[in-house]
Each structure stands twice: as C-alpha cells, then as structure tokens.
Amino acid sequence: MFREKGFRKRLKERKLIEKEIDFAVNAAREFLEYLEKKKVSWRAAGLGELKEYLSSLIDGGRNSMDRLLAIARYCYFAKKNDYYVYFTSILNGREILPLIGKKLVDVAGEETRHRIFDRFELPPLGSPPDDYPKLTKMIVDKLEAELPTATCREVLTGNYHEIPAEAFKDKKERFDKAKSIDEYLKGEHKRLVTELTEFMKKGRIWYEQQITPEVVEFVKRNSETSGVRRDDKIYVTKIPYAPSDYLKEKDPTLKRYYACHCPLARTAIRDGTPMIPSVFCYCSGGFEKFAFDTIFGQSTEVELLESALKGDPRCRFAITIPKGKMK
C-alpha cells in the first residue's frame, strides 16, 4: 500500500517545494504500480525487480537523478532497507570519477586530464555497480602510468562526496572543548555507539549500514572506528559497508567484499576481476581525513595502511596530527 500522506509529510519536513513533492510522490507511485503489475508485493519484492525497473527507466530515457532520488527517499521512508542501500550504491559514487578529473586539472593540468579521462564515459545513471569497476581500473591504471606515486595519491585523496565543512561543526566544537585529543576521540566513540544503538532500535539505515546488536557490539569493541591516537597519528578503521554480513561471513573474499565501501570497485573484489590498484583507496582516505581537516583547521596527511583492495579484511588509515595541534 502506497503511504502517500506520510511520504508527503516527510518531504515537507525536508523542505522540498510543492512541485518537487508532487514529482517525488508520482515517481514513487509509478514504481509501486510497476510492482503491482508484476504481481509482487512491496515487502516481497527483491533487488531483481528493482534492477529491472531501473533498466526500463534507462531504456525509456526516464532515469533522471530527481526520479531515482524520489524512489530512494520513499524506500527509506517505508523502511525498504535493501532497496535504499542499493540506491546509495548506484548514486553516491557516480560523480567521484568526474570530480577526480576536475582535481587532476588543478594538480597536473588540463592536458593530463585530457589524456586520462577524455575517452571514457560513465555508464547510464541507474546502472548496477557491476558496470563501474572496469572503467575505474582503466582510469586508475592511467593515473599511475601518467603521474608520480605521490601526485597520484594527492589527486585521489579528496573530499569527493563534497561534504560541507559545516557538517562537522559539532565535532569541531567538541574538539575545541576537549582537554586532549584522546579525550575527544573517546567521547566520539561513545557518541557513535549511542547513535548506532538508536538506529538499531528504530530499524533505520545508518548511512549505508543495517545496524544489528552484533554490529553495535563490534563497534563498541573497536575504538578505532572513531579513531585512536598513538604518538602523532590517529588510526582509523572503517566500519564495514555491510557490517552484519561481514561479521557472519567466513569466506575471506566475501569478507573483503562486505568490508569495501566503494561502489566503483567493490564488485571487483567479489568477482575477482578486474584487479583495481589499491592506490584507489586513497579516495576513501580523503573521506576519512576530512573530518580531521575540519577539527584541526588545516589539511592533514593520510596514509593507507590496509584495505580490501589490497587483500586485507578491513580498511584502515593513519592520519597525521599537524604540527602544533597536539593537545
């Protein structure tokens, strides 16, 4: 059953204008009507039905970002969590490669960007994650061939999810009030565990993660999920992309697949091909360091220590505390 009234209310709370709300409601309704015609209930529908629908949107030229976002928002609202997570995988990483190309111009010039990027096209919006690793590998291979190692890492290390610094305003305030970096990090870890517990109780997706009691306990035992300082470095271990599956999985390859967050690369781990160079994980390093850039008030250095693309069962980084910022 289409929960139009509640969905409209949620969209108003997100401060969408009436025209945008009407479009989103109609997009969600059309998708549910598609499932009805397939004689598949909303709760019973699997990812196969969603992928088929997205493919039909692509074929019909109706695969706009607004439409896909509308359906994704309804999935989140209606707690169709497997669909919502799938939408994050096909939408969140799509602009990363073009943004890397944009930064490449600043670091190495337009001619270099032209040599590396101009022959490649992104898959159509709404394409499955499986369609990206081959393109990712070709671009990373060319970056490594064209650039010195340090420059390649510099290009890949960026805030490619375009998170505004204001998103970390509260973290910055808590850091400024803390007596030491250690006190701050311990406080952040406690806050993270509390936040995850609340999402678990509400059955809500936390970013891209389904939170279970086992996931909360895993994070509680792993302080590096918020960062742990040793000397002048802060060590950070990423919470796995699919933490519940990760914790249950015994196969080392699938464990790495469940650990990896990158929608442009993770299916290559599962399939064993293509072999994407692990330097690409500096893109994830850029995401991890940005919060620390904000609290320290300057850019920090990040080092890739372990990653699923390297063959490790987890993704782990070291962020260097800038000189004069220790407390």
Beta strands, then each sheet from edge to edge (+ up, - down):
strand 1: 205-206
strand 2: 209-210
strand 3: 228-230
strand 4: 233-237
strand 5: 301-306
strand 6: 316-320
sheet 1: 1+ 2-
sheet 2: 3+ 4- 6+ 5-
end
